[in-house]
Amino acid sequence: MAEQSKRDQFIETLKSRLDDLNSEMDKLEKKADEASGKAEERYEEQLADMREKRAEMEDKLKELRAASEAQFDKLKLEAEHAWKAFQNSVEYFRSHFR
């Protein structure tokens, strides 16, 4: 039972973190909508990267929920990698497009 609890806790924590970054991404998309010219092009390129990383993260979350116990540990590492990639993408956008 404790193992299932750790699994559920990990999934819920990851979901919560994803929700937080999705909210941050919404704010950044609104900021990008206000840009024009070269800045707009750069925003759109970076937003496309963030959307791709977000989709990967959402896919990993789905896989985690459906995974057997044997698959979970491997998928957990993949999900953590996808999370870091998405988080880095958002941080990059935030730092370069203030």
C-alpha positions in Angstrom: 0.0 0.0 0.0 2.8 2.4 0.8 4.3 1.8 -2.6 1.1 2.7 -4.3 0.9 5.8 -2.2 4.4 6.9 -3.3 3.4 6.3 -6.9 0.2 8.3 -6.6 2.1 11.0 -4.7 4.7 11.2 -7.4 2.1 11.4 -10.2 0.1 14.1 -8.3 3.2 16.2 -7.6 4.2 16.0 -11.3 0.7 16.9 -12.3 0.7 19.9 -10.0 4.1 21.1 -11.3 2.8 20.7 -14.8 -0.2 22.8 -14.0 2.0 25.5 -12.5 4.2 25.6 -15.7 1.1 25.6 -17.9 -0.1 28.7 -16.1 3.3 30.3 -16.5 3.3 29.4 -20.2 -0.2 31.0 -20.6 1.3 34.3 -19.2 4.3 34.1 -21.6 2.0 33.4 -24.6 0.0 36.5 -23.8 3.3 38.5 -23.6 4.3 37.0 -27.0 1.0 38.1 -28.5 2.0 41.7 -27.8 5.3 41.4 -29.7 5.9 42.3 -33.3 8.6 41.9 -35.9 11.7 39.9 -35.1 10.7 39.6 -31.4 7.4 38.0 -32.5 9.3 35.4 -34.6 11.6 34.6 -31.8 8.7 34.3 -29.4 6.9 31.9 -31.7 9.9 29.7 -32.2 10.4 29.4 -28.4 6.7 28.9 -27.8 6.7 26.0 -30.3 9.5 24.4 -28.4 7.7 24.9 -25.1 4.5 23.4 -26.5 6.5 20.4 -27.8 8.1 19.9 -24.4 4.7 20.3 -22.7 3.2 17.6 -25.0 6.0 15.2 -24.1 5.4 15.9 -20.4 1.7 15.3 -20.7 2.4 12.0 -22.6 4.7 10.8 -19.9 2.2 11.6 -17.3 -0.4 9.5 -19.1 2.1 6.7 -19.4 2.9 6.8 -15.7 -0.8 6.6 -14.8 -1.2 3.5 -17.0 2.1 1.8 -16.1 2.5 -1.4 -14.3 4.7 -1.5 -11.3 7.5 -3.0 -13.4 7.3 -0.2 -15.9 6.8 2.6 -13.4 10.4 3.1 -12.3 11.7 3.4 -15.8 8.9 5.7 -16.8 9.4 7.8 -13.7 13.0 8.5 -14.8 11.7 9.4 -18.3 9.0 11.7 -16.8 11.6 13.4 -14.6 13.7 14.0 -17.7 10.7 15.4 -19.7 9.8 17.6 -16.7 13.3 19.1 -16.6 13.3 19.7 -20.4 9.9 21.5 -20.2 10.9 23.5 -17.1 14.2 24.5 -18.8 12.3 25.6 -21.9 10.0 27.8 -19.9 12.9 29.3 -17.9 14.8 30.0 -21.1 11.8 31.8 -22.5 11.3 33.8 -19.3 14.9 34.8 -19.1 15.4 35.8 -22.7 12.1 37.5 -23.4 11.5 39.9 -20.5 
